[in-house]
């Protein structure tokens, strides 16, 4: 689906209503949602890689969770300073 086609759908109309109800510009809200989605996808990929590495290395799941949390915190710090 092209962006032009998306803008003509009922889905986009409903999204615009939700954004305006939240006093947000729809484009800004969409950009934020995309950033969050991509961050989650990166986290899932990282978590899966860490799980596999932990199985090979003897780390526990708790160790992997701690590492993921540290990684997320460092990403937020870098984003806040940019």
Secondary structure, DSSP 8 states (H G I E B T S, - for coil): --HHHHHTSHHHHHHHHHHHHTT--HHHHHHHHHHHHHHHHHHHHHHHHHHHHHHHHT--HHHHHHHHHHHHHHHHHHHHH-
